[in-house]
Amino acid sequence: MKLNYFKSKLFIKYILSYLFMLLVPLVLLSVIIYNSAVSDLRSEIEQSHFNQLFQAKTIIDSHMKQLSDTASQVAYDEQLAKYRVHDPYYSLEAITALKKYKATSPIVSEMFLFFHNDESIYSSAGMTGLNVFNNKYNFKGWKPDEIVKDLNTVKYPVVRPTTLIGRNPTTSGTENVLAYLEPITPNNPNPYGTIMYLIRESELTGLIDSIIGNYQGSSYIFDNRGLVLASNSNLEKPLDSGTLRSLCDLSTGIHSVKLNGEPHSVVSVKSYRNGWDYVTLMPSSQFLSNVLHIRNLMLLMFSIVAVCGAAVAIILARKQFHPIIDLVEFANSKSKVGGVQAEPHMAGDELARIRTALQEYSSRADLQEPYARNQFLLMLLKYGNALSISKELQGSFDIRFDKAYHFAMMIGRDSVPEDHLDAHDWQTMIEQLAKVEFPELAACVYGVELPKPSQMALIVNFDLLEGMSDIDQYHGIVQKVHDNIVGLFRLDPVIGVGACYPDPDQLNQSFIEACSAFESRMFSGHGSITFFESLTSTPGETLWVPSSLLLKLSQSLKQGSYEVAAQTISEGMNYFQNPDLSVKLKRCVYFDILNTMLKTGLELGIDNLTADISMYDASNSLEELKLHFLSLASRLCAIVERKEKTEEHSLIEQVITYIDSHYMDHSLSLEMVACKYSISVSYFSRFFKEQMGINFVQYIWQKRMNAVINELVTTNDPLKDIIQRVGYLDTPNFIRKFKKETGLTPGQYRKLYSHAEGDDVSEDLTHSEL
């Protein structure tokens, strides 16, 4: 059957990738040209905008200066003197004069003259009493008594933005105005009156708009206190006070600001005459509309290149796609989907199949890597033979034995920690000591977690430093490890240290020695660090086997390490060759070695070793004695290994029995079970997964899930009580997980499968589940 390439998503991706490579240079070039055009145009428009706003500022400043000059002229105009204004004969001249002054300013809609403590106010329309004035001019937010107070007390020019509401009873509209109060005489600390100009807000903003020209923006005028004097906003959403304040605080120039989620070009100009700020906002999208023809040209170019490139991309993609098809067929041949062999070609899903296959292998490797690494190091400590392991395998575990000297250390504590935080610190220490380097001592340390809780081993490799003896460097490394553990992990460790060897194949001997030193410290109290070579000697040991050698023999048998036991027995047999040793003393040496092995067997629970033991006789050759000891050691080590496997099977049976009887206890945890059976948490986790095929949490969930299902179909008990009874306290989370696994909520499951008579699930339960 011919494969339809275009049904494959991966094939389409190949085509798109070639098009992408083809179009990238053009896209980059086009973007550079387009951005350059937009940037240049924007700079040109913004600079023109700035110049026009500066011009508008200059014109408004000149108008405001003209109002100040008018106030000065009024102050010295005899026609507007107080006595003439109040004189009925000259009052008409005063009104005519006010009309003349009002006409000189194009931005003033009305002009008023007020003398302090007077009951009347004068305008171009005539004299009006204050009561009549307040009835005619109703200002929003500016009460009549405040108006009178300001007219009587103002000593400096003041601008007050307000809203004029209804000039007369027949008018109901509103108009935003500026009330500009100028004292007379100006610049006099004791003015005798006030001129009030009413300026429409639209006059100022219209002036700005007429100068700037065609733009779809907003304009604002702020006073020296940051208040908005006039505004003409085209924004859909009004700006809040904080944003307005930030606009007022902008320095003179051109700025880019984001307002209401849209980028704007902001031009700000400050007037140093009266402290006012003139600000205009222009949406950045306006600049793009001016280069629309360039964008259209580029789109046309893209279309032409894409069509031409698509043909080339299809040809190249077909050539490159054939190896992928072969790889998919291989992945399908090695994998099954839902228990059924995968289809030869899963159209559109080739990459997913390859990825799934790789993820399956990768996840298995990732899950097993820590366990495999630790198991590899455990076997190395037990059997040695480091050099026989390939460099590739060592490299995959990030382990190297290329240094000059090697030794092992045993780290633990006197008792298993019961406190959770203390146990957590111990586990953290194990993780962080997986690999540690001490460059100053040319040493590299690898951590090995042991099955017993609160015990771990360290494998140390180091090169000799110039000017330092091997003993000093050896002791320095041990002390450095001890200090790091005490300083970083708040733990006070017990450390046993094995002898140092030049061959990594002898690490198993060093580990047995470290265990012996560790055990010796535990029973005799040699301090927090005990070196195997410094164990206390017994007087007269020069005549027979030293106690340290017997300790090493005992420990090797306990660990089931026949290689180390055989090496130790060979070392012990050398003492039979001492010419100063009498036959009686040789018998003592024989019984020392034999009793050590028998005592170790009894400690391990092996009590049937004496049946095949032949007594020492002077006619026995050393070779016969050695073979006899090796045979006994081999038997002991084999029994230890069989016992370990039996204990593993027995242990998992005990653990499963315990879990099956306590899974309804909500406090049941991995840590609690590991502590109960005296196993390290991480070792127990891996051991449980290896024996059961699923992890601890999944096993507990399955037990509780099955218990809930059983009670759902056999009882009418409320769901919450059932869930809590099986040890699950988080009811909503349980319901979500239940539905994810079964496709039904517990209530729906009960309705479908319940066999209990009169089964009734409440509506409240159903609603809570959903």
Secondary structure as GFF3:
##gff-version 3
##sequence-region A 1 770
A	DSSP	three_ten_helix	5	7	.	.	.	ID=ss1
A	DSSP	alpha_helix	9	75	.	.	.	ID=ss2
A	DSSP	three_ten_helix	78	80	.	.	.	ID=ss3
A	DSSP	alpha_helix	82	86	.	.	.	ID=ss4
A	DSSP	alpha_helix	91	103	.	.	.	ID=ss5
A	DSSP	beta_strand	108	115	.	.	.	ID=ss6
A	DSSP	beta_strand	120	123	.	.	.	ID=ss7
A	DSSP	beta_strand	126	129	.	.	.	ID=ss8
A	DSSP	alpha_helix	130	136	.	.	.	ID=ss9
A	DSSP	beta_strand	138	140	.	.	.	ID=ss10
A	DSSP	alpha_helix	144	153	.	.	.	ID=ss11
A	DSSP	beta_strand	158	165	.	.	.	ID=ss12
A	DSSP	beta_strand	174	184	.	.	.	ID=ss13
A	DSSP	beta_strand	193	200	.	.	.	ID=ss14
A	DSSP	alpha_helix	201	212	.	.	.	ID=ss15
A	DSSP	beta_strand	218	222	.	.	.	ID=ss16
A	DSSP	beta_strand	228	232	.	.	.	ID=ss17
A	DSSP	alpha_helix	241	248	.	.	.	ID=ss18
A	DSSP	beta_strand	253	259	.	.	.	ID=ss19
A	DSSP	beta_strand	262	270	.	.	.	ID=ss20
A	DSSP	beta_strand	277	283	.	.	.	ID=ss21
A	DSSP	alpha_helix	285	289	.	.	.	ID=ss22
A	DSSP	alpha_helix	292	334	.	.	.	ID=ss23
A	DSSP	beta_strand	336	337	.	.	.	ID=ss24
A	DSSP	beta_strand	340	341	.	.	.	ID=ss25
A	DSSP	alpha_helix	350	383	.	.	.	ID=ss26
A	DSSP	alpha_helix	391	396	.	.	.	ID=ss27
A	DSSP	beta_strand	405	412	.	.	.	ID=ss28
A	DSSP	alpha_helix	420	432	.	.	.	ID=ss29
A	DSSP	beta_strand	435	438	.	.	.	ID=ss30
A	DSSP	three_ten_helix	439	441	.	.	.	ID=ss31
A	DSSP	beta_strand	443	449	.	.	.	ID=ss32
A	DSSP	beta_strand	455	462	.	.	.	ID=ss33
A	DSSP	alpha_helix	470	489	.	.	.	ID=ss34
A	DSSP	beta_strand	494	497	.	.	.	ID=ss35
A	DSSP	three_ten_helix	504	506	.	.	.	ID=ss36
A	DSSP	alpha_helix	507	524	.	.	.	ID=ss37
A	DSSP	beta_strand	529	531	.	.	.	ID=ss38
A	DSSP	three_ten_helix	532	534	.	.	.	ID=ss39
A	DSSP	three_ten_helix	541	543	.	.	.	ID=ss40
A	DSSP	alpha_helix	547	558	.	.	.	ID=ss41
A	DSSP	alpha_helix	562	573	.	.	.	ID=ss42
A	DSSP	three_ten_helix	574	577	.	.	.	ID=ss43
A	DSSP	alpha_helix	583	603	.	.	.	ID=ss44
A	DSSP	three_ten_helix	610	612	.	.	.	ID=ss45
A	DSSP	alpha_helix	622	662	.	.	.	ID=ss46
A	DSSP	alpha_helix	670	676	.	.	.	ID=ss47
A	DSSP	alpha_helix	681	692	.	.	.	ID=ss48
A	DSSP	alpha_helix	696	714	.	.	.	ID=ss49
A	DSSP	alpha_helix	719	725	.	.	.	ID=ss50
A	DSSP	alpha_helix	731	742	.	.	.	ID=ss51
A	DSSP	alpha_helix	746	753	.	.	.	ID=ss52
A	DSSP	alpha_helix	763	769	.	.	.	ID=ss53
###
